[in-house]
């Protein structure tokens, strides 16, 4: 019997029916072994009943075909919508239009629109001639196309290129005005930056859907490297918790996961519309977080 073709759910339709969502993020692996690990993780995490997943997009579109392949794999194997990341880097508007056609033909209906980081070896982002300058421009282009739900990124501690946090939130407001249905945040490790961002929008009379992006704390050296790249702050409370544990990887992971679950608990109690877990293509930590939160009584 031929498998039935099921149209993927658009996330704007999902958000209309779900006040709180659970989602996972994956990245395109570099080799066959990594792909096997990813496929196992996708299957294992699907058993938790997530609402959607997302797949990152390499610098300058370096994982273009692989991103599309993994999004299609997730939708086919799990029956749940998946979202492809898309950036402005090294792409004209014509290039982006071609890519939108490819995504639509592959059955992809959801995109995360990002300005994107500078290509490897470059310090500053330089817009491509004939391309999009800002994420808001890319969002407008996708919305004008009409075939996709589009999400955007948010930065509770501000984007590294932003002058101030408020200037960055004003830019986020422009992304919502351009047509973004929701935002997913960069990782952060204390409740306050997220609350302050949400409060700023409330003062403007707005209540956009801003989903916290959560990085499980399982390895302190890896955490420091990751935060150095994305310029996220490791708060003193977390550093003071992990540094005395030294090279005891088991103790670090146990303490880090307890810290992560407590942060997620605080966010959900504060009214966050769900969680987006950065899985790093592994299933164990994400599953532990979800299980721990459900034991605490959270419907996620």
C-alpha positions as CSV (number, residue, x, y, z in Angstrom):
1,X,0.0,0.0,0.0
2,X,1.3,3.4,-0.9
3,X,1.9,5.7,2.1
4,X,-0.5,8.6,2.3
5,X,0.7,12.1,1.9
6,X,-0.1,14.2,4.8
7,X,0.2,18.0,4.6
8,X,2.3,19.3,7.4
9,X,0.5,21.5,10.0
10,X,1.4,25.2,9.9
11,X,2.6,26.4,13.2
12,X,0.3,29.4,13.2
13,X,-2.6,27.0,13.2
14,X,-1.0,24.9,15.9
15,X,-0.4,28.0,18.1
16,X,-4.1,28.9,17.7
17,X,-5.0,25.6,19.4
18,X,-2.2,25.2,21.9
19,X,-1.4,27.8,24.6
20,X,1.8,25.9,25.5
21,X,4.1,23.9,23.2
22,X,7.0,21.6,23.5
23,X,9.6,21.6,20.7
24,X,13.1,20.3,20.0
25,X,15.9,21.6,17.9
26,X,18.4,19.5,15.9
27,X,21.3,20.3,13.6
28,X,22.5,18.7,10.4
29,X,25.2,16.1,11.3
30,X,28.6,16.0,9.5
31,X,28.7,12.3,8.8
32,X,26.7,9.0,8.5
33,X,27.4,8.1,12.2
34,X,26.0,11.5,13.3
35,X,23.0,11.0,11.0
36,X,22.3,7.7,12.7
37,X,22.5,9.3,16.1
38,X,20.1,12.0,15.0
39,X,17.6,9.6,13.6
40,X,17.6,7.6,16.9
41,X,17.2,10.8,18.9
42,X,14.3,12.0,16.8
43,X,12.5,8.7,17.3
44,X,13.2,8.6,21.0
45,X,12.1,12.2,21.6
46,X,8.9,11.8,19.5
47,X,7.7,9.4,22.1
48,X,7.5,12.3,24.5
49,X,4.8,13.9,22.4
50,X,6.5,17.1,21.3
51,X,4.4,19.6,19.2
52,X,7.1,20.4,16.6
53,X,10.8,20.4,15.9
54,X,13.3,22.7,14.2
55,X,16.5,22.1,12.2
56,X,19.3,24.6,11.9
57,X,20.8,26.1,8.7
58,X,24.6,26.1,8.3
59,X,26.6,29.3,7.8
60,X,25.9,30.8,4.4
61,X,23.5,27.9,3.5
62,X,26.2,25.3,3.9
63,X,23.7,22.7,5.1
64,X,20.9,23.7,2.7
65,X,20.0,20.3,1.3
66,X,20.8,18.5,4.5
67,X,18.5,20.8,6.5
68,X,15.7,20.2,4.0
69,X,16.3,16.4,4.2
70,X,16.2,16.3,8.0
71,X,13.0,18.4,8.2
72,X,11.3,16.0,5.7
73,X,12.6,13.0,7.7
74,X,11.2,14.3,11.0
75,X,7.8,15.0,9.4
76,X,7.6,11.7,7.7
77,X,8.8,9.6,10.7
78,X,7.0,11.4,13.5
79,X,3.9,12.9,11.8
80,X,4.6,16.2,13.4
81,X,5.5,19.5,11.8
82,X,9.2,20.5,11.5
83,X,10.6,23.9,10.8
84,X,13.6,24.8,8.7
85,X,15.9,27.7,9.7
86,X,16.7,30.2,6.9
87,X,19.1,33.1,6.9
88,X,19.9,36.1,4.8
89,X,23.6,35.2,4.4
90,X,25.0,34.8,0.9
91,X,21.6,34.8,-0.8
92,X,19.9,37.3,-3.1
93,X,16.1,37.6,-3.0
94,X,16.0,35.5,-6.2
95,X,18.0,32.8,-4.4
96,X,15.6,32.9,-1.5
97,X,12.6,32.6,-3.8
98,X,14.1,29.5,-5.4
99,X,14.8,28.1,-1.9
100,X,11.2,28.7,-0.9
101,X,10.0,26.8,-3.9
102,X,12.3,23.9,-2.9
103,X,11.0,23.9,0.6
104,X,7.3,24.0,-0.5
105,X,7.9,21.1,-3.0
106,X,9.5,19.2,-0.1
107,X,6.3,19.6,2.0
108,X,7.8,22.1,4.4
109,X,5.4,24.7,5.7
110,X,7.3,26.4,8.6
111,X,10.4,28.5,8.6
112,X,12.5,30.3,11.2
113,X,13.8,33.5,9.6
114,X,17.2,34.7,10.8
115,X,19.6,37.4,9.7
116,X,22.4,34.9,10.2
117,X,25.9,35.0,11.5
118,X,28.8,36.2,9.3
119,X,30.4,33.5,7.2
120,X,33.4,31.7,8.8
121,X,36.4,33.9,8.9
122,X,34.5,37.2,8.7
123,X,33.9,39.4,11.8
124,X,30.9,41.5,10.6
125,X,27.7,40.6,8.8
126,X,27.7,42.2,5.3
127,X,24.4,42.1,3.4
128,X,24.5,40.4,0.0
129,X,23.8,42.7,-3.0
130,X,20.2,42.1,-3.9
131,X,19.5,40.2,-0.7
132,X,17.8,40.9,2.7
133,X,19.6,43.2,5.1
134,X,17.7,42.3,8.3
135,X,15.6,39.4,9.6
136,X,12.5,41.5,9.3
137,X,13.2,41.9,5.6
138,X,13.4,38.1,5.2
139,X,10.2,37.7,7.2
140,X,8.4,40.1,4.9
141,X,9.6,38.2,1.9
142,X,8.4,34.9,3.3
143,X,5.0,36.4,4.3
144,X,4.5,37.9,0.8
145,X,5.1,34.4,-0.6
146,X,2.2,33.2,1.4
147,X,3.0,29.5,1.6
148,X,4.7,29.4,5.0
149,X,4.3,30.2,8.7
150,X,7.4,32.2,9.8
151,X,9.0,32.4,13.2
152,X,11.9,34.6,14.4
153,X,14.6,34.7,17.0
154,X,14.5,36.7,20.3
155,X,17.4,37.6,22.6
156,X,16.5,38.2,26.2
157,X,20.0,39.5,26.9
158,X,20.1,41.3,23.5
159,X,21.6,40.4,20.2
160,X,25.4,40.9,20.2
161,X,25.1,43.6,17.6
162,X,22.4,45.5,19.4
163,X,23.3,48.8,21.2
164,X,20.9,48.2,24.1
165,X,18.4,45.6,25.2
166,X,15.5,48.0,24.4
167,X,16.8,48.6,20.9
168,X,16.9,44.9,20.4
169,X,13.4,44.4,21.7
170,X,12.2,47.2,19.3
171,X,13.8,45.2,16.5
172,X,12.0,42.1,17.7
173,X,8.7,44.1,17.6
174,X,9.5,44.9,14.0
175,X,9.8,41.2,13.3
176,X,6.4,40.6,14.7
177,X,5.0,43.5,12.8
178,X,6.5,42.0,9.6
179,X,4.6,38.8,10.1
180,X,6.4,36.5,12.6
181,X,3.9,34.3,14.3
182,X,6.2,33.6,17.3
183,X,9.8,33.9,18.5
184,X,12.2,31.4,19.9
185,X,14.9,32.8,22.2
186,X,18.6,32.4,22.4
187,X,19.6,30.4,25.4
188,X,19.7,32.2,28.8
189,X,20.1,30.9,32.3
190,X,18.1,33.1,34.7
191,X,14.4,34.0,34.7
192,X,14.8,37.7,34.9
193,X,16.0,38.5,31.3
194,X,13.0,36.7,29.9
195,X,10.5,38.3,32.3
196,X,11.9,41.8,31.5
197,X,11.6,41.2,27.8
198,X,8.0,40.0,28.1
199,X,7.2,43.0,30.5
200,X,8.6,45.4,27.9
201,X,6.2,44.2,25.3
202,X,3.3,44.3,27.8
203,X,4.1,48.0,28.4
204,X,3.6,48.5,24.6
205,X,0.2,46.8,24.9
206,X,1.5,43.6,23.1
207,X,1.6,40.0,24.1
208,X,3.6,38.2,21.4
209,X,4.3,34.5,21.7
210,X,8.0,34.2,22.8
211,X,9.1,30.7,23.5
212,X,12.1,30.2,25.7
213,X,15.0,28.4,24.1
214,X,16.6,26.1,26.7
215,X,20.1,24.7,26.5
216,X,20.5,21.7,28.9
217,X,23.5,22.1,31.2
218,X,25.4,18.8,31.0
219,X,29.0,19.8,30.5
220,X,30.6,22.9,32.0
221,X,33.5,23.4,29.5
222,X,31.1,22.9,26.6
223,X,28.7,25.3,28.1
224,X,31.4,28.0,28.4
225,X,32.4,27.5,24.8
226,X,28.9,27.7,23.6
227,X,28.1,30.8,25.6
228,X,31.3,32.5,24.3
229,X,30.2,32.0,20.8
230,X,26.6,33.2,21.2
231,X,27.5,35.8,24.0
232,X,25.1,34.4,26.5
233,X,25.8,35.0,30.2
234,X,26.6,32.3,32.6
235,X,25.2,33.7,35.8
236,X,27.2,33.5,39.1
237,X,24.7,31.1,40.6
238,X,25.4,28.6,37.9
239,X,29.2,29.1,37.9
240,X,29.3,28.8,41.6
241,X,27.4,25.6,41.4
242,X,29.5,24.0,38.8
243,X,33.1,25.2,39.3
244,X,33.7,23.5,42.7
245,X,32.8,20.2,41.1
246,X,35.9,20.4,38.9
247,X,36.3,17.4,36.5
248,X,33.6,15.3,38.1
249,X,31.6,15.0,35.0
250,X,28.8,13.0,36.7
251,X,28.4,15.6,39.5
252,X,28.5,18.4,37.0
253,X,25.8,16.9,34.8
254,X,23.6,16.1,37.8
255,X,23.9,19.7,39.2
256,X,23.5,21.2,35.8
257,X,20.4,19.3,34.9
258,X,18.8,20.1,38.3
259,X,19.5,23.8,37.5
260,X,18.0,23.5,34.0
261,X,14.8,21.9,35.3
262,X,14.4,24.5,38.0
263,X,14.8,27.3,35.4
264,X,12.2,25.6,33.2
265,X,9.9,25.2,36.2
266,X,10.2,28.9,36.9
267,X,9.5,29.9,33.3
268,X,6.4,27.8,33.0
269,X,5.1,29.1,36.3
270,X,5.7,32.6,35.0
271,X,3.5,31.9,32.0
272,X,5.9,31.0,29.3
273,X,4.1,29.6,26.2
274,X,6.2,26.4,26.2
275,X,9.8,25.4,25.9
276,X,12.1,24.9,22.9
277,X,14.9,22.5,23.9
278,X,18.3,22.6,22.2
279,X,19.0,18.9,22.1
280,X,22.4,19.0,20.3
281,X,21.1,15.8,18.5
282,X,21.0,13.8,21.8
283,X,17.9,12.6,23.4
284,X,18.8,11.9,27.1
285,X,19.0,15.4,28.5
286,X,15.9,16.6,26.8
287,X,13.9,13.6,27.9
288,X,15.1,14.1,31.4
289,X,14.0,17.7,31.4
290,X,10.5,16.9,30.1
291,X,10.1,14.0,32.5
292,X,11.2,16.1,35.4
293,X,8.8,18.9,34.6
294,X,5.9,16.5,34.2
295,X,6.7,15.0,37.6
296,X,6.4,18.6,38.9
297,X,2.9,18.7,37.4
298,X,3.5,20.7,34.2
299,X,1.4,19.9,31.2
300,X,4.2,20.0,28.6
